[in-house]
Amino acid sequence: MTDDADPDPDELKSRYLAEIQGDLRDLRASSAETAGDRRPVELDQQSVGRLSRMDAMQQQAMASAQETRRNGRIRALEAAIRRIEAEEFGWCVDCGAFIGFRRLDVDPTAIRCRDCAT
């Protein structure tokens, strides 16, 4: 099918749902695996030196920032699944045109066509 043709909602579901669900599973698993990296840093200077504690605080901040990005992606994937279930997936929220397979292949969470996104 060409990128310009309007697809059937079942075609979009069969083409993207499993991929989106897999990405969602992977992100949730990564979040669970790195939960310990986001714990508050122990402030006891007797057990950890000042530089080590500063490194630990920096690593904790980076892990928290990564979790924030991960949570944003999780929300976008969950919204894509809701759009698939409502048969609204693949259609631009601004103009109503089909977003296009090439754009959805790159990012299945896209909600705008190329023209509206720019």
Biopython code that builds the backbone (N, CA, C, O; Angstrom):
import numpy as np
from Bio.PDB.StructureBuilder import StructureBuilder

atoms = [
    (1, "MET", "N", (0.844, -1.174, 0.000)),
    (1, "MET", "CA", (0.000, 0.000, 0.000)),
    (1, "MET", "C", (0.892, 1.240, 0.000)),
    (1, "MET", "O", (1.923, 1.261, 0.672)),
    (2, "THR", "N", (0.508, 2.259, -0.739)),
    (2, "THR", "CA", (1.299, 3.484, -0.772)),
    (2, "THR", "C", (1.066, 4.289, 0.483)),
    (2, "THR", "O", (0.108, 4.059, 1.222)),
    (3, "ASP", "N", (1.951, 5.235, 0.714)),
    (3, "ASP", "CA", (1.854, 6.065, 1.913)),
    (3, "ASP", "C", (0.681, 7.037, 1.853)),
    (3, "ASP", "O", (0.240, 7.545, 2.884)),
    (4, "ASP", "N", (0.168, 7.302, 0.632)),
    (4, "ASP", "CA", (-0.915, 8.272, 0.472)),
    (4, "ASP", "C", (-2.294, 7.666, 0.677)),
    (4, "ASP", "O", (-3.238, 8.391, 0.990)),
    (5, "ALA", "N", (-2.435, 6.371, 0.513)),
    (5, "ALA", "CA", (-3.744, 5.734, 0.611)),
    (5, "ALA", "C", (-4.195, 5.636, 2.065)),
    (5, "ALA", "O", (-3.386, 5.438, 2.972)),
    (6, "ASP", "N", (-5.497, 5.777, 2.264)),
    (6, "ASP", "CA", (-6.066, 5.654, 3.608)),
    (6, "ASP", "C", (-6.202, 4.177, 3.969)),
    (6, "ASP", "O", (-6.909, 3.438, 3.283)),
    (7, "PRO", "N", (-5.544, 3.743, 5.023)),
    (7, "PRO", "CA", (-5.581, 2.329, 5.405)),
    (7, "PRO", "C", (-6.827, 2.000, 6.228)),
    (7, "PRO", "O", (-7.509, 2.880, 6.753)),
    (8, "ASP", "N", (-7.087, 0.737, 6.314)),
    (8, "ASP", "CA", (-8.157, 0.209, 7.150)),
    (8, "ASP", "C", (-7.656, 0.185, 8.598)),
    (8, "ASP", "O", (-6.488, -0.127, 8.826)),
    (9, "PRO", "N", (-8.517, 0.509, 9.596)),
    (9, "PRO", "CA", (-8.077, 0.468, 10.999)),
    (9, "PRO", "C", (-7.525, -0.896, 11.420)),
    (9, "PRO", "O", (-6.611, -0.965, 12.241)),
    (10, "ASP", "N", (-8.074, -1.983, 10.863)),
    (10, "ASP", "CA", (-7.556, -3.312, 11.197)),
    (10, "ASP", "C", (-6.140, -3.506, 10.677)),
    (10, "ASP", "O", (-5.323, -4.174, 11.312)),
    (11, "GLU", "N", (-5.851, -2.915, 9.513)),
    (11, "GLU", "CA", (-4.498, -2.997, 8.963)),
    (11, "GLU", "C", (-3.513, -2.261, 9.875)),
    (11, "GLU", "O", (-2.417, -2.754, 10.141)),
    (12, "LEU", "N", (-3.908, -1.087, 10.347)),
    (12, "LEU", "CA", (-3.045, -0.328, 11.254)),
    (12, "LEU", "C", (-2.829, -1.087, 12.557)),
    (12, "LEU", "O", (-1.717, -1.131, 13.083)),
    (13, "LYS", "N", (-3.897, -1.682, 13.073)),
    (13, "LYS", "CA", (-3.793, -2.446, 14.320)),
    (13, "LYS", "C", (-2.842, -3.619, 14.150)),
    (13, "LYS", "O", (-1.975, -3.842, 14.994)),
    (14, "SER", "N", (-2.995, -4.370, 13.068)),
    (14, "SER", "CA", (-2.143, -5.541, 12.870)),
    (14, "SER", "C", (-0.698, -5.136, 12.597)),
    (14, "SER", "O", (0.226, -5.882, 12.921)),
    (15, "ARG", "N", (-0.500, -3.970, 12.010)),
    (15, "ARG", "CA", (0.856, -3.534, 11.663)),
    (15, "ARG", "C", (1.605, -2.953, 12.860)),
    (15, "ARG", "O", (2.823, -3.108, 12.945)),
    (16, "TYR", "N", (0.910, -2.287, 13.793)),
    (16, "TYR", "CA", (1.604, -1.543, 14.844)),
    (16, "TYR", "C", (1.346, -1.985, 16.278)),
    (16, "TYR", "O", (2.184, -1.718, 17.140)),
    (17, "LEU", "N", (0.250, -2.634, 16.575)),
    (17, "LEU", "CA", (-0.102, -2.922, 17.968)),
    (17, "LEU", "C", (0.944, -3.775, 18.683)),
    (17, "LEU", "O", (1.349, -3.441, 19.797)),
    (18, "ALA", "N", (1.380, -4.851, 18.073)),
    (18, "ALA", "CA", (2.361, -5.731, 18.732)),
    (18, "ALA", "C", (3.671, -4.995, 19.008)),
    (18, "ALA", "O", (4.275, -5.178, 20.065)),
    (19, "GLU", "N", (4.111, -4.167, 18.063)),
    (19, "GLU", "CA", (5.344, -3.402, 18.246)),
    (19, "GLU", "C", (5.201, -2.419, 19.410)),
    (19, "GLU", "O", (6.099, -2.299, 20.243)),
    (20, "ILE", "N", (4.075, -1.725, 19.460)),
    (20, "ILE", "CA", (3.845, -0.746, 20.520)),
    (20, "ILE", "C", (3.781, -1.450, 21.871)),
    (20, "ILE", "O", (4.375, -0.977, 22.840)),
    (21, "GLN", "N", (3.071, -2.570, 21.947)),
    (21, "GLN", "CA", (2.973, -3.308, 23.207)),
    (21, "GLN", "C", (4.340, -3.826, 23.643)),
    (21, "GLN", "O", (4.653, -3.811, 24.833)),
    (22, "GLY", "N", (5.152, -4.281, 22.701)),
    (22, "GLY", "CA", (6.501, -4.749, 23.023)),
    (22, "GLY", "C", (7.376, -3.630, 23.558)),
    (22, "GLY", "O", (8.098, -3.813, 24.538)),
    (23, "ASP", "N", (7.311, -2.462, 22.909)),
    (23, "ASP", "CA", (8.077, -1.310, 23.399)),
    (23, "ASP", "C", (7.642, -0.924, 24.807)),
    (23, "ASP", "O", (8.470, -0.595, 25.657)),
    (24, "LEU", "N", (6.343, -0.969, 25.041)),
    (24, "LEU", "CA", (5.795, -0.625, 26.354)),
    (24, "LEU", "C", (6.296, -1.599, 27.420)),
    (24, "LEU", "O", (6.691, -1.179, 28.508)),
    (25, "ARG", "N", (6.281, -2.888, 27.113)),
    (25, "ARG", "CA", (6.790, -3.912, 28.039)),
    (25, "ARG", "C", (8.266, -3.671, 28.351)),
    (25, "ARG", "O", (8.682, -3.737, 29.507)),
    (26, "ASP", "N", (9.054, -3.390, 27.307)),
    (26, "ASP", "CA", (10.488, -3.170, 27.489)),
    (26, "ASP", "C", (10.763, -1.951, 28.371)),
    (26, "ASP", "O", (11.631, -1.991, 29.243)),
    (27, "LEU", "N", (10.019, -0.874, 28.140)),
    (27, "LEU", "CA", (10.220, 0.333, 28.942)),
    (27, "LEU", "C", (9.839, 0.108, 30.399)),
    (27, "LEU", "O", (10.530, 0.579, 31.302)),
    (28, "ARG", "N", (8.764, -0.596, 30.626)),
    (28, "ARG", "CA", (8.353, -0.880, 32.010)),
    (28, "ARG", "C", (9.377, -1.771, 32.706)),
    (28, "ARG", "O", (9.665, -1.584, 33.888)),
    (29, "ALA", "N", (9.924, -2.734, 31.978)),
    (29, "ALA", "CA", (10.954, -3.605, 32.555)),
    (29, "ALA", "C", (12.214, -2.798, 32.879)),
    (29, "ALA", "O", (12.815, -2.992, 33.935)),
    (30, "SER", "N", (12.615, -1.897, 31.983)),
    (30, "SER", "CA", (13.783, -1.044, 32.239)),
    (30, "SER", "C", (13.562, -0.175, 33.457)),
    (30, "SER", "O", (14.476, 0.034, 34.255)),
    (31, "SER", "N", (12.348, 0.331, 33.600)),
    (31, "SER", "CA", (12.028, 1.167, 34.751)),
    (31, "SER", "C", (12.177, 0.378, 36.045)),
    (31, "SER", "O", (12.732, 0.876, 37.025)),
    (32, "ALA", "N", (11.683, -0.840, 36.044)),
    (32, "ALA", "CA", (11.779, -1.677, 37.241)),
    (32, "ALA", "C", (13.236, -2.031, 37.544)),
    (32, "ALA", "O", (13.641, -2.057, 38.706)),
    (33, "GLU", "N", (14.022, -2.302, 36.500)),
    (33, "GLU", "CA", (15.427, -2.687, 36.694)),
    (33, "GLU", "C", (16.277, -1.551, 37.247)),
    (33, "GLU", "O", (17.243, -1.794, 37.971)),
    (34, "THR", "N", (15.929, -0.332, 36.918)),
    (34, "THR", "CA", (16.753, 0.810, 37.337)),
    (34, "THR", "C", (16.172, 1.564, 38.528)),
    (34, "THR", "O", (16.636, 2.659, 38.845)),
    (35, "ALA", "N", (15.184, 1.011, 39.180)),
    (35, "ALA", "CA", (14.556, 1.690, 40.320)),
    (35, "ALA", "C", (15.579, 1.993, 41.415)),
    (35, "ALA", "O", (15.512, 3.050, 42.042)),
    (36, "GLY", "N", (16.506, 1.099, 41.650)),
    (36, "GLY", "CA", (17.520, 1.313, 42.681)),
    (36, "GLY", "C", (18.441, 2.482, 42.373)),
    (36, "GLY", "O", (18.954, 3.121, 43.291)),
    (37, "ASP", "N", (18.659, 2.772, 41.092)),
    (37, "ASP", "CA", (19.533, 3.884, 40.710)),
    (37, "ASP", "C", (18.921, 5.237, 41.041)),
    (37, "ASP", "O", (19.628, 6.243, 41.107)),
    (38, "ARG", "N", (17.609, 5.264, 41.248)),
    (38, "ARG", "CA", (16.919, 6.530, 41.527)),
    (38, "ARG", "C", (16.675, 6.768, 43.014)),
    (38, "ARG", "O", (16.096, 7.784, 43.398)),
    (39, "ARG", "N", (17.116, 5.831, 43.847)),
    (39, "ARG", "CA", (16.957, 5.997, 45.307)),
    (39, "ARG", "C", (17.753, 7.200, 45.781)),
    (39, "ARG", "O", (18.766, 7.549, 45.176)),
    (40, "PRO", "N", (17.310, 7.833, 46.852)),
    (40, "PRO", "CA", (18.092, 8.941, 47.418)),
    (40, "PRO", "C", (19.494, 8.461, 47.808)),
    (40, "PRO", "O", (19.689, 7.315, 48.212)),
    (41, "VAL", "N", (20.444, 9.354, 47.676)),
    (41, "VAL", "CA", (21.846, 9.038, 47.968)),
    (41, "VAL", "C", (22.076, 9.126, 49.473)),
    (41, "VAL", "O", (21.630, 10.069, 50.127)),
    (42, "GLU", "N", (22.770, 8.140, 50.005)),
    (42, "GLU", "CA", (23.145, 8.109, 51.425)),
    (42, "GLU", "C", (24.088, 9.278, 51.715)),
    (42, "GLU", "O", (25.076, 9.473, 51.007)),
    (43, "LEU", "N", (23.784, 10.046, 52.746)),
    (43, "LEU", "CA", (24.569, 11.234, 53.064)),
    (43, "LEU", "C", (25.569, 11.021, 54.198)),
    (43, "LEU", "O", (26.125, 11.986, 54.721)),
    (44, "ASP", "N", (25.796, 9.797, 54.571)),
    (44, "ASP", "CA", (26.739, 9.486, 55.648)),
    (44, "ASP", "C", (28.169, 9.615, 55.119)),
    (44, "ASP", "O", (28.608, 8.782, 54.326)),
    (45, "GLN", "N", (28.904, 10.652, 55.551)),
    (45, "GLN", "CA", (30.263, 10.866, 55.071)),
    (45, "GLN", "C", (31.247, 9.847, 55.638)),
    (45, "GLN", "O", (32.351, 9.700, 55.114)),
    (46, "GLN", "N", (30.870, 9.155, 56.684)),
    (46, "GLN", "CA", (31.754, 8.149, 57.255)),
    (46, "GLN", "C", (31.863, 6.931, 56.334)),
    (46, "GLN", "O", (32.925, 6.316, 56.237)),
    (47, "SER", "N", (30.754, 6.584, 55.656)),
    (47, "SER", "CA", (30.774, 5.372, 54.832)),
    (47, "SER", "C", (31.151, 5.661, 53.375)),
    (47, "SER", "O", (31.623, 4.771, 52.668)),
    (48, "VAL", "N", (30.943, 6.908, 52.926)),
    (48, "VAL", "CA", (31.242, 7.267, 51.536)),
    (48, "VAL", "C", (31.961, 8.605, 51.533)),
    (48, "VAL", "O", (31.534, 9.545, 52.204)),
    (49, "GLY", "N", (33.046, 8.694, 50.785)),
    (49, "GLY", "CA", (33.775, 9.957, 50.697)),
    (49, "GLY", "C", (32.976, 11.020, 49.950)),
    (49, "GLY", "O", (31.990, 10.717, 49.277)),
    (50, "ARG", "N", (33.416, 12.264, 50.078)),
    (50, "ARG", "CA", (32.690, 13.397, 49.489)),
    (50, "ARG", "C", (32.572, 13.272, 47.969)),
    (50, "ARG", "O", (31.486, 13.459, 47.421)),
    (51, "LEU", "N", (33.673, 12.957, 47.278)),
    (51, "LEU", "CA", (33.629, 12.834, 45.816)),
    (51, "LEU", "C", (32.780, 11.651, 45.374)),
    (51, "LEU", "O", (32.044, 11.746, 44.391)),
    (52, "SER", "N", (32.875, 10.553, 46.083)),
    (52, "SER", "CA", (32.056, 9.386, 45.754)),
    (52, "SER", "C", (30.577, 9.710, 45.922)),
    (52, "SER", "O", (29.744, 9.292, 45.117)),
    (53, "ARG", "N", (30.261, 10.457, 46.972)),
    (53, "ARG", "CA", (28.868, 10.835, 47.216)),
    (53, "ARG", "C", (28.380, 11.772, 46.114)),
    (53, "ARG", "O", (27.244, 11.658, 45.654)),
    (54, "MET", "N", (29.248, 12.703, 45.689)),
    (54, "MET", "CA", (28.871, 13.612, 44.598)),
    (54, "MET", "C", (28.653, 12.836, 43.298)),
    (54, "MET", "O", (27.719, 13.132, 42.553)),
    (55, "ASP", "N", (29.496, 11.856, 43.022)),
    (55, "ASP", "CA", (29.296, 11.002, 41.851)),
    (55, "ASP", "C", (27.976, 10.252, 41.949)),
    (55, "ASP", "O", (27.229, 10.154, 40.976)),
    (56, "ALA", "N", (27.702, 9.726, 43.131)),
    (56, "ALA", "CA", (26.450, 8.986, 43.338)),
    (56, "ALA", "C", (25.241, 9.897, 43.146)),
    (56, "ALA", "O", (24.226, 9.480, 42.587)),
    (57, "MET", "N", (25.350, 11.138, 43.610)),
    (57, "MET", "CA", (24.246, 12.086, 43.438)),
    (57, "MET", "C", (24.045, 12.434, 41.964)),
    (57, "MET", "O", (22.912, 12.584, 41.506)),
    (58, "GLN", "N", (25.141, 12.562, 41.228)),
    (58, "GLN", "CA", (25.044, 12.849, 39.802)),
    (58, "GLN", "C", (24.417, 11.662, 39.065)),
    (58, "GLN", "O", (23.564, 11.855, 38.199)),
    (59, "GLN", "N", (24.825, 10.459, 39.395)),
    (59, "GLN", "CA", (24.248, 9.266, 38.773)),
    (59, "GLN", "C", (22.762, 9.153, 39.097)),
    (59, "GLN", "O", (21.964, 8.773, 38.240)),
    (60, "GLN", "N", (22.388, 9.484, 40.339)),
    (60, "GLN", "CA", (20.986, 9.439, 40.734)),
    (60, "GLN", "C", (20.177, 10.467, 39.950)),
    (60, "GLN", "O", (19.057, 10.176, 39.532)),
    (61, "ALA", "N", (20.722, 11.658, 39.745)),
    (61, "ALA", "CA", (20.036, 12.697, 38.978)),
    (61, "ALA", "C", (19.869, 12.279, 37.515)),
    (61, "ALA", "O", (18.821, 12.509, 36.910)),
    (62, "MET", "N", (20.908, 11.664, 36.958)),
    (62, "MET", "CA", (20.810, 11.195, 35.567)),
    (62, "MET", "C", (19.789, 10.075, 35.445)),
    (62, "MET", "O", (19.034, 10.031, 34.473)),
    (63, "ALA", "N", (19.755, 9.174, 36.413)),
    (63, "ALA", "CA", (18.775, 8.079, 36.388)),
    (63, "ALA", "C", (17.356, 8.626, 36.520)),
    (63, "ALA", "O", (16.433, 8.112, 35.888)),
    (64, "SER", "N", (17.176, 9.657, 37.331)),
    (64, "SER", "CA", (15.850, 10.271, 37.482)),
    (64, "SER", "C", (15.420, 10.960, 36.192)),
    (64, "SER", "O", (14.254, 10.883, 35.806)),
    (65, "ALA", "N", (16.354, 11.633, 35.524)),
    (65, "ALA", "CA", (16.032, 12.290, 34.256)),
    (65, "ALA", "C", (15.676, 11.260, 33.188)),
    (65, "ALA", "O", (14.764, 11.471, 32.390)),
    (66, "GLN", "N", (16.402, 10.148, 33.182)),
    (66, "GLN", "CA", (16.102, 9.084, 32.229)),
    (66, "GLN", "C", (14.720, 8.503, 32.508)),
    (66, "GLN", "O", (13.981, 8.192, 31.574)),
    (67, "GLU", "N", (14.370, 8.357, 33.769)),
    (67, "GLU", "CA", (13.053, 7.827, 34.132)),
    (67, "GLU", "C", (11.951, 8.797, 33.701)),
    (67, "GLU", "O", (10.880, 8.362, 33.279)),
    (68, "THR", "N", (12.196, 10.078, 33.801)),
    (68, "THR", "CA", (11.220, 11.070, 33.350)),
    (68, "THR", "C", (10.979, 10.931, 31.849)),
    (68, "THR", "O", (9.834, 10.952, 31.397)),
    (69, "ARG", "N", (12.061, 10.787, 31.074)),
    (69, "ARG", "CA", (11.919, 10.582, 29.623)),
    (69, "ARG", "C", (11.205, 9.265, 29.333)),
    (69, "ARG", "O", (10.346, 9.197, 28.454)),
    (70, "ARG", "N", (11.564, 8.227, 30.071)),
    (70, "ARG", "CA", (10.938, 6.914, 29.886)),
    (70, "ARG", "C", (9.436, 6.997, 30.169)),
    (70, "ARG", "O", (8.636, 6.433, 29.423)),
    (71, "ASN", "N", (9.049, 7.694, 31.240)),
    (71, "ASN", "CA", (7.633, 7.828, 31.572)),
    (71, "ASN", "C", (6.867, 8.589, 30.500)),
    (71, "ASN", "O", (5.710, 8.273, 30.223)),
    (72, "GLY", "N", (7.499, 9.584, 29.896)),
    (72, "GLY", "CA", (6.866, 10.301, 28.791)),
    (72, "GLY", "C", (6.618, 9.390, 27.606)),
    (72, "GLY", "O", (5.563, 9.452, 26.975)),
    (73, "ARG", "N", (7.591, 8.544, 27.305)),
    (73, "ARG", "CA", (7.435, 7.592, 26.192)),
    (73, "ARG", "C", (6.362, 6.558, 26.520)),
    (73, "ARG", "O", (5.584, 6.179, 25.645)),
    (74, "ILE", "N", (6.310, 6.100, 27.762)),
    (74, "ILE", "CA", (5.278, 5.143, 28.184)),
    (74, "ILE", "C", (3.894, 5.751, 27.994)),
    (74, "ILE", "O", (2.990, 5.092, 27.480)),
    (75, "ARG", "N", (3.727, 7.001, 28.406)),
    (75, "ARG", "CA", (2.421, 7.667, 28.233)),
    (75, "ARG", "C", (2.054, 7.779, 26.756)),
    (75, "ARG", "O", (0.897, 7.578, 26.389)),
    (76, "ALA", "N", (3.036, 8.101, 25.903)),
    (76, "ALA", "CA", (2.779, 8.215, 24.466)),
    (76, "ALA", "C", (2.378, 6.862, 23.874)),
    (76, "ALA", "O", (1.481, 6.796, 23.034)),
    (77, "LEU", "N", (3.037, 5.784, 24.307)),
    (77, "LEU", "CA", (2.697, 4.443, 23.811)),
    (77, "LEU", "C", (1.313, 4.012, 24.288)),
    (77, "LEU", "O", (0.548, 3.414, 23.532)),
    (78, "GLU", "N", (0.997, 4.319, 25.545)),
    (78, "GLU", "CA", (-0.332, 3.986, 26.057)),
    (78, "GLU", "C", (-1.414, 4.754, 25.298)),
    (78, "GLU", "O", (-2.481, 4.209, 25.017)),
    (79, "ALA", "N", (-1.144, 6.010, 24.968)),
    (79, "ALA", "CA", (-2.104, 6.815, 24.189)),
    (79, "ALA", "C", (-2.261, 6.233, 22.785)),
    (79, "ALA", "O", (-3.364, 6.233, 22.238)),
    (80, "ALA", "N", (-1.172, 5.739, 22.198)),
    (80, "ALA", "CA", (-1.254, 5.120, 20.870)),
    (80, "ALA", "C", (-2.133, 3.870, 20.916)),
    (80, "ALA", "O", (-2.915, 3.633, 19.996)),
    (81, "ILE", "N", (-2.013, 3.076, 21.970)),
    (81, "ILE", "CA", (-2.855, 1.886, 22.114)),
    (81, "ILE", "C", (-4.322, 2.297, 22.245)),
    (81, "ILE", "O", (-5.195, 1.671, 21.645)),
    (82, "ARG", "N", (-4.595, 3.336, 23.020)),
    (82, "ARG", "CA", (-5.980, 3.821, 23.143)),
    (82, "ARG", "C", (-6.510, 4.291, 21.787)),
    (82, "ARG", "O", (-7.673, 4.053, 21.461)),
    (83, "ARG", "N", (-5.658, 4.963, 20.992)),
    (83, "ARG", "CA", (-6.088, 5.406, 19.661)),
    (83, "ARG", "C", (-6.343, 4.217, 18.748)),
    (83, "ARG", "O", (-7.272, 4.251, 17.941)),
    (84, "ILE", "N", (-5.539, 3.165, 18.859)),
    (84, "ILE", "CA", (-5.776, 1.961, 18.054)),
    (84, "ILE", "C", (-7.124, 1.358, 18.418)),
    (84, "ILE", "O", (-7.915, 1.005, 17.544)),
    (85, "GLU", "N", (-7.376, 1.242, 19.716)),
    (85, "GLU", "CA", (-8.641, 0.650, 20.174)),
    (85, "GLU", "C", (-9.847, 1.484, 19.754)),
    (85, "GLU", "O", (-10.917, 0.936, 19.490)),
    (86, "ALA", "N", (-9.682, 2.811, 19.691)),
    (86, "ALA", "CA", (-10.779, 3.704, 19.291)),
    (86, "ALA", "C", (-10.831, 3.895, 17.774)),
    (86, "ALA", "O", (-11.652, 4.664, 17.272)),
    (87, "GLU", "N", (-9.953, 3.196, 17.042)),
    (87, "GLU", "CA", (-9.843, 3.298, 15.581)),
    (87, "GLU", "C", (-9.550, 4.729, 15.137)),
    (87, "GLU", "O", (-10.040, 5.186, 14.104)),
    (88, "GLU", "N", (-8.735, 5.433, 15.942)),
    (88, "GLU", "CA", (-8.302, 6.789, 15.616)),
    (88, "GLU", "C", (-6.801, 6.841, 15.328)),
    (88, "GLU", "O", (-6.262, 7.899, 15.000)),
    (89, "PHE", "N", (-6.142, 5.712, 15.451)),
    (89, "PHE", "CA", (-4.693, 5.636, 15.256)),
    (89, "PHE", "C", (-4.347, 5.891, 13.791)),
    (89, "PHE", "O", (-4.997, 5.377, 12.882)),
    (90, "GLY", "N", (-3.313, 6.692, 13.590)),
    (90, "GLY", "CA", (-2.819, 6.932, 12.238)),
    (90, "GLY", "C", (-3.394, 8.172, 11.583)),
    (90, "GLY", "O", (-3.021, 8.509, 10.459)),
    (91, "TRP", "N", (-4.289, 8.849, 12.263)),
    (91, "TRP", "CA", (-4.938, 10.030, 11.697)),
    (91, "TRP", "C", (-4.493, 11.260, 12.467)),
    (91, "TRP", "O", (-4.437, 11.242, 13.696)),
    (92, "CYS", "N", (-4.179, 12.321, 11.752)),
    (92, "CYS", "CA", (-3.692, 13.566, 12.337)),
    (92, "CYS", "C", (-4.761, 14.182, 13.238)),
    (92, "CYS", "O", (-5.920, 14.303, 12.842)),
    (93, "VAL", "N", (-4.368, 14.569, 14.445)),
    (93, "VAL", "CA", (-5.315, 15.169, 15.383)),
    (93, "VAL", "C", (-5.684, 16.596, 14.986)),
    (93, "VAL", "O", (-6.688, 17.128, 15.459)),
    (94, "ASP", "N", (-4.885, 17.219, 14.125)),
    (94, "ASP", "CA", (-5.164, 18.588, 13.709)),
    (94, "ASP", "C", (-6.026, 18.650, 12.450)),
    (94, "ASP", "O", (-7.062, 19.315, 12.443)),
    (95, "CYS", "N", (-5.607, 17.965, 11.386)),
    (95, "CYS", "CA", (-6.314, 18.091, 10.104)),
    (95, "CYS", "C", (-7.121, 16.856, 9.724)),
    (95, "CYS", "O", (-7.946, 16.921, 8.813)),
    (96, "GLY", "N", (-6.902, 15.742, 10.398)),
    (96, "GLY", "CA", (-7.653, 14.520, 10.119)),
    (96, "GLY", "C", (-7.110, 13.679, 8.976)),
    (96, "GLY", "O", (-7.684, 12.640, 8.650)),
    (97, "ALA", "N", (-6.017, 14.106, 8.364)),
    (97, "ALA", "CA", (-5.414, 13.342, 7.263)),
    (97, "ALA", "C", (-4.639, 12.143, 7.814)),
    (97, "ALA", "O", (-4.224, 12.136, 8.972)),
    (98, "PHE", "N", (-4.452, 11.127, 6.959)),
    (98, "PHE", "CA", (-3.639, 9.975, 7.347)),
    (98, "PHE", "C", (-2.200, 10.436, 7.538)),
    (98, "PHE", "O", (-1.657, 11.148, 6.693)),
    (99, "ILE", "N", (-1.590, 10.037, 8.629)),
    (99, "ILE", "CA", (-0.232, 10.460, 8.976)),
    (99, "ILE", "C", (0.791, 9.901, 7.992)),
    (99, "ILE", "O", (1.749, 10.587, 7.635)),
    (100, "GLY", "N", (0.596, 8.689, 7.563)),
    (100, "GLY", "CA", (1.515, 8.065, 6.610)),
    (100, "GLY", "C", (2.298, 6.937, 7.255)),
    (100, "GLY", "O", (2.740, 7.039, 8.399)),
    (101, "PHE", "N", (2.462, 5.847, 6.489)),
    (101, "PHE", "CA", (3.166, 4.683, 7.015)),
    (101, "PHE", "C", (4.620, 4.996, 7.330)),
    (101, "PHE", "O", (5.143, 4.543, 8.349)),
    (102, "ARG", "N", (5.277, 5.760, 6.475)),
    (102, "ARG", "CA", (6.699, 6.040, 6.727)),
    (102, "ARG", "C", (6.879, 6.763, 8.061)),
    (102, "ARG", "O", (7.791, 6.445, 8.823)),
    (103, "ARG", "N", (6.019, 7.723, 8.338)),
    (103, "ARG", "CA", (6.116, 8.468, 9.600)),
    (103, "ARG", "C", (5.782, 7.557, 10.789)),
    (103, "ARG", "O", (6.458, 7.607, 11.817)),
    (104, "LEU", "N", (4.752, 6.735, 10.651)),
    (104, "LEU", "CA", (4.367, 5.819, 11.725)),
    (104, "LEU", "C", (5.405, 4.719, 11.937)),
    (104, "LEU", "O", (5.600, 4.255, 13.060)),
    (105, "ASP", "N", (6.071, 4.302, 10.857)),
    (105, "ASP", "CA", (7.127, 3.298, 11.008)),
    (105, "ASP", "C", (8.278, 3.839, 11.853)),
    (105, "ASP", "O", (8.883, 3.103, 12.633)),
    (106, "VAL", "N", (8.576, 5.128, 11.694)),
    (106, "VAL", "CA", (9.644, 5.758, 12.471)),
    (106, "VAL", "C", (9.195, 5.977, 13.906)),
    (106, "VAL", "O", (9.943, 5.703, 14.844)),
    (107, "ASP", "N", (7.963, 6.474, 14.081)),
    (107, "ASP", "CA", (7.439, 6.756, 15.421)),
    (107, "ASP", "C", (5.942, 6.444, 15.457)),
    (107, "ASP", "O", (5.126, 7.271, 15.050)),
    (108, "PRO", "N", (5.581, 5.259, 15.939)),
    (108, "PRO", "CA", (4.162, 4.898, 15.970)),
    (108, "PRO", "C", (3.338, 5.701, 16.969)),
    (108, "PRO", "O", (2.123, 5.524, 17.049)),
    (109, "THR", "N", (3.984, 6.581, 17.730)),
    (109, "THR", "CA", (3.224, 7.434, 18.645)),
    (109, "THR", "C", (2.893, 8.784, 18.017)),
    (109, "THR", "O", (2.288, 9.635, 18.669)),
    (110, "ALA", "N", (3.280, 8.991, 16.765)),
    (110, "ALA", "CA", (3.023, 10.271, 16.094)),
    (110, "ALA", "C", (1.525, 10.553, 16.059)),
    (110, "ALA", "O", (0.719, 9.669, 15.769)),
    (111, "ILE", "N", (1.167, 11.800, 16.359)),
    (111, "ILE", "CA", (-0.249, 12.172, 16.351)),
    (111, "ILE", "C", (-0.559, 13.238, 15.304)),
    (111, "ILE", "O", (-1.715, 13.619, 15.118)),
    (112, "ARG", "N", (0.480, 13.713, 14.626)),
    (112, "ARG", "CA", (0.278, 14.723, 13.598)),
    (112, "ARG", "C", (0.947, 14.304, 12.300)),
    (112, "ARG", "O", (1.984, 13.641, 12.300)),
    (113, "CYS", "N", (0.333, 14.704, 11.193)),
    (113, "CYS", "CA", (0.950, 14.461, 9.895)),
    (113, "CYS", "C", (2.177, 15.381, 9.757)),
    (113, "CYS", "O", (2.384, 16.279, 10.574)),
    (114, "ARG", "N", (2.953, 15.151, 8.752)),
    (114, "ARG", "CA", (4.169, 15.928, 8.563)),
    (114, "ARG", "C", (3.880, 17.423, 8.418)),
    (114, "ARG", "O", (4.589, 18.253, 8.986)),
    (115, "ASP", "N", (2.841, 17.762, 7.659)),
    (115, "ASP", "CA", (2.520, 19.181, 7.449)),
    (115, "ASP", "C", (2.113, 19.874, 8.755)),
    (115, "ASP", "O", (2.560, 20.988, 9.026)),
    (116, "CYS", "N", (1.283, 19.235, 9.551)),
    (116, "CYS", "CA", (0.821, 19.839, 10.805)),
    (116, "CYS", "C", (1.908, 19.837, 11.880)),
    (116, "CYS", "O", (1.892, 20.675, 12.782)),
    (117, "ALA", "N", (2.833, 18.916, 11.788)),
    (117, "ALA", "CA", (3.901, 18.830, 12.789)),
    (117, "ALA", "C", (4.945, 19.923, 12.595)),
    (117, "ALA", "O", (5.682, 20.254, 13.523)),
    (118, "THR", "N", (5.007, 20.482, 11.390)),
    (118, "THR", "CA", (6.025, 21.513, 11.139)),
    (118, "THR", "C", (5.521, 22.888, 11.338)),
    (118, "THR", "O", (6.268, 23.851, 11.162)),
]
sb = StructureBuilder()
sb.init_structure("model")
sb.init_model(0)
sb.init_chain("A")
sb.init_seg("    ")
for serial, (resi, resn, name, xyz) in enumerate(atoms, 1):
    if name == "N":
        sb.init_residue(resn, " ", resi, " ")
    sb.init_atom(name, np.array(xyz, "f"), 0.0, 1.0, " ", f" {name:<3s}", serial, name[0])
structure = sb.get_structure()
